[in-house]
Amino acid sequence: MKLNLSIAFLDSQKIIEQYFYKGLLGDKELYNHLFVEAHNKDPYKPDYIFKNVMSDFTKGKSLNELLIDSLEELSKMLLFRGENIYVKNQDFEKWQNTILSVSPLLIISYAIYKQSQNSFRIEPEKLIQKIFAKTALPSIYEPQLDSMIENSRLNEMHMHLNGTTEIDVVWHNALQQPQDFYQYIKKTLNNSIVTEQYLQVSSFEQDDFYRLLKIASQIRDQMLSMMNEQCHEKDYFTKDTFDIGKTLYFTSHKHPISLVENTACLDTKMQYESLFIVRSLEYLTSSQSVYFGHLFHYYLLIYSYFQKLLVQQKTQVGFDQFQKITVNELRELTEEKYTARYHQLQGMYDNSLSVLEGRFAPKDDLNKSLKLLKDIHKGYDKKLQKQFQLKLVPHFIKLQDDRNPEKIITFRDLKLRIKNRKTLDVLLESMKYHDEKGKYIFKDLIVGFDAAANELHASPEAFAPIFRKLAFLGYKNFTYHAGEDFVHILSGLRMVYEAVEFLDMQSGNRIGHATALGIEPELWNQRLYDSKLTIKKGEWLDNLVFAYSFCSEHHVMFGYLAKLEASIRHHFSDIYGNEKYYSIYQIIEAWKCRKYDPIIVFGWREPSLFEDFESKELKEYNIIDKDICTLYETYHEGSKIAKYNKMIQIEPLEIFGIKELREFQNMMILFLNKKNIAIETLPTSNVRISYYKQYSEHHLARWLGLVNSDDPKPNVVVGSDDTGIFMTNLRNEYAHIFQSLTEKSDYETALQKINYLNIMSKSFTF
């Protein structure tokens, strides 16, 4: 409980709003708001539990003492080993949840401050230099895990280059260049998704956020002035009283503290910010200035609010919540350059990487495409080239078809299909770029292709033509985000199946996430809390058609075919009518026809004389039974799309029970194994986005055979996804996996499984 109070004191949205709108608070007001904040974080407890702990936490303490006590409590999760800092093994998951809203740099800086206070021989600058050379994310100390990483290093199998940067770096840029930063904030003023994110976090809007950043920079300036005895006035930084255009005393392209400190040994933005925090703590405890304490608290609360907009919180479940962070533009200024990101991804302790498969969104404009690729390549300098191998995987973006179905006269996903074609053409043209020595730099760097973003917005069918064209041209390495976020488990299973079949995936290819194949159906059903599912009628029909097709190939599921057919007939009639009778076989084959490009097979464009792939596709399509082709074309009609999109409510276990859904998952794993296709597992991302509340619930133990020895075991590789958004890195993903495995097996087995995952990752690297 004390830990939760400490977190609440440092990330309280209610207190920061009071500071912003009304000014600095008295002790009683502060404690009242702290109680409400703590209660909101854990509302299922009676008041007296909070108030008793609150009384012990706050009794007789000044605000300055509360700041120290809070940081002291959080720093208990850390330990020093020489000049390195680690998270205590037993506190790792607790730490992971804490740093979602409280900066790890802040907590570590307090630990450095305390360490230097305990011994005059310890210079905080030296510890800061060592610890924050690359990242602010410590890990656990586990000798065997460390030995494996040191000897063979790790292959990063799924990591997006944008969304990588840790918030402590972005924070510095936001304060250092507020006007430039605001230009990115302005881009989102009319973006309803981003506005929704702001409203979910607080009552602040985008313009308020800009004011808060200006206030934070002025507070930091005021604190530095006080520490250097240059401040004679007490400014108050409310929304209506602070001077937004005030000139700062301390400005530097490095960090304002570099003007008053001999910081020759420091180099990174995080190092300077850590030194500022250490010096602030020294002044806080020596001066006993209540005003300084309020300024410091206000500064840290703004820091925390900033973090909540860039890091997915524990309560923000699902891909939609994740996507709000990816489109709010707050990392864009910082992520124009790449070198610091590459260093960050190596981790806190030397270099943990052997291979980094970095994913990026390709551009549909040649000049922009070349600029992006040059920036990515430029950041990968000669020093880094000696440390790990960079490989690039462009990921095409799933976009929602937002047209009114009744007005569609072409076919589904028209805009996305055209964009995919154009983006692919530009990408292939960009790969022809060569340097003055004739070396094809980008062609060598780009090793595979992916499709990412919200799978509820677009299905594999919209990407099938460009992926199969790439295969036709000789490219072999493909992966695809599927089964990550889903309305029903069957929807997720179908997305995985369609990705494999429609994209014609082959041995050595991979599927990203595939959570639908691993989550225990019983847990999934429990987390729905007895609620019905609202789903598009057509999506549910497609799930049933997929299920029928799959069950008909597995004798253990034959008993469900009659029930499935009855439900298929009912929904098929509602959407497509009864004018013509189609057999179940024809319905299934029409569904499988979705891999074909309607631009070509519907005659909207003749295949080019130089486009052998399109001619081949059209030739294949033209020999399919005409009734099947007619049904496929009907699927794209606007009136049918409108009926397809109508929402219905279903019971989660309407067709298949818990046992049968689990059997279905296992059959899908066998399906992937037969094709030798691997699954990219990303534990922290899955815990944040899926139905999981903690790492021990994650499905990886099941996939590794530690839940039921009869379960099939898929080929599994490990990635970290979006390291900045999830506050993780690849080393920490392995550490979380290792800890979860030791809970379900003995130490030796856990080590064997960790080694297996590393070996598989190296085997399936593109």
C-alpha positions, 0 to 999 in steps of 0.5 A: 500500500505504501508503494501505491501511495508513493506512486500516487504522490509522484503521478497524481493527476488531481494534484497537478490539476490543482497546481495548474488551475489554482496554485500551490496547495497547503498540506491539508489540501494536498493530503486530501487529493492524495487520498482520492488519487490513491483510492481511485487506483484501488477503488475496491477497498474501504476508506479506513484502509487508505486512511490508516496507511495515509496517516502513517505515510504523511503524519508530521511530514512536510512536503519535502519529506514526502518527496524523499519518502516516496522516492525512498520507497520506490528505490527499494526495488533497486540494488547496486552491484559495483557501479551497475544498478539492477532491479531486485529479482523479486520486484521486477514486475512491480518495477515494470508497472511502476515505471509506466507513470514514474520515470525510471530515471527519477528513481535511479537518480534518487538511488544515486543521490542516496549512494553518494550521501552514504559515502563521500568517496562516491561521486554521483557524476561517475555513477550517472556516467556509467548507468545512463550511458545508453538507457534508463532501463535497468534489468535484474541480475541473473548470472546464467541469463547474463552469461547466455547474453554475453556469449551469444547475444540476442536477435531482436525479431520484432521491434518498430523503430518509431516508438522506440525512444524512452521518455526521458530523452523525449522529455528533454527535447520537449523542454529544450525546444518547446516551440518546435515540439508544439508544431507536432502537438498542433498537428493533432488538434483536430485528431479525435483519437488523440483528443480522446487520449488526452481526455482519458488521461486528464482534463488537460487539452493539447494547448494545456499540455504545451503550457505545462511544458513551458511551466516545467522549463520555467520551474527547472530554471527557477530551481537552478536559480535557487540552487545557485542563489540567483533567485529573489522572487517566488513565481507561481506557475498556474495556467493564468499567472505564469509568463508563457514568454518569460526568458530563461536564465539558463539555456543550453543545447545540452542541458541548463545544468551544464552552465553551472556544473563542470560536466565534462564526463557527461554526454547524454541528455539523460545524464544531465537530467539525472544530475539535475535531479541529484542536485535538486535532492541535495538542495531539497534536503539541505535548504528545507525550502517549502517553496522549492519542494513545491516546485520540485513536486510540480515539476515531477508531476508534469514529468509524469503526465508527459510520460502517461501520454507516451507510455501505455498504462496498465489500465489502457487495454487493447490495440486502440489504446496503443494506437493513440500513442503511436499517432499523437506525434509526441516522439516525432521531433526526437525520432528524426535521428536514429543513432541514440535509439540504436545505442539505447536498444543495446541495453544498460550493460554493454551490448546485448544485441547480435541482430536488430530487425528494425521495422519501419513504415515505408513511404509512398513518395520516392523522395520521402522514402529515400530520405527516411532510408538514408536517415535510418542508415546514417544513424547506423554508424561504423561503431555500431556496425561493429557491435550488431547487425542491422536489418530492416523490415518495412511494414505496410500499414493497415488502414480502415475503409471509412467510406459509406458502404451504400456509396461504394461502387468499386470494392472493399479497401480501395484506398488502401489497395491503391496505397499499397501498390504505390508504396510497394512501387516506391519501395522497390524503386528505393531499393535500387539506390546505390552509393558512389561505389555502386553498392545497393545499400538499401537492397542489402539492408531490407531483408523482409516485409511485414504489415502492421497496425490495427488488424480490426481495420484491415484484413490480410486480403488487402495485402495479399496481392503485394505480398504475393507479388513480392514472392513472385519477384523472388523475395522470400522473407515475410511476417505479418501482424495477426491474432493480436487484438480480436473481438472473438478468439475465432476472429484472431485465429482466422486472421492468422490463417488468412495471413498464411494462406492469402499471402502464401507464406512459406517455410521460415516465414513468421506471424507477429503476436498470434495471441489468439493461438495462445491465450487460454479460452477460459481466461479470455471468457472470464475477462469478458465478465459474462458480457455478450460480444458485439461483432459485425454480422459478416465478420461472424459469418466469416469466422463460421466459414473459416471454422467449417473449412478447418473443422472439415479437415480434422476428424475430431471436429466433424461433430460441429459441421452440422451446427456450423452449417445451420448458422452459416446459412442463417447469416449468409441469407441475411447478408447475401440473400436467397436469390441463388443457392450456394453450396458450403463448398462454394461459400468456402471457395469464394472466401478463399478467393479474397486473396485475389486483387479485385483491381485486376480480376474485376477488370478495373485495370488490365494487366500491364504488358510488363506485369507478369504477376498480374497476368498470372493472377488473372489467368488463375482467377479465370479458371475458377467456377463462375458461381464462386467468382460471382459470390466473391464479387458480390462480397465487394458490393456496397449494399452487401458491405452495409449488411455485412457491417451490421452489428449483432450480439453473440455469446462468446461460447455460442458455437464452441466451448472452452475445450473446443476453442482450445482444441482449435488453437492447438490445431492452428499451431499444428497448421503453422508447424506443418508449414514451419512458420514461427510466431513472434512473441512479445510478452510486455506488449501482449500483457499491455494490449491483451486480456492479461493482468500479469506476466504469469498469465502470458501464454508463452509457458503454454507454447513451451509445453509447461502447461500441458505436455500434450499441447503442440509447441509452435516455433517461437521467437522473441521481440520487444515490439515498441520499446518506448511505449512499453518501457522495455527492451529485448534483454528485459523481455528475456528476463520477464520470460525467465522469471515467468518460467521459473514460476512454472518449472524448475530453474534448469528447465527455465534456462533450457527454455530461454536458450531454446528461444534464443536459438530459435530466434537466430534460426528464423532471423531474416 
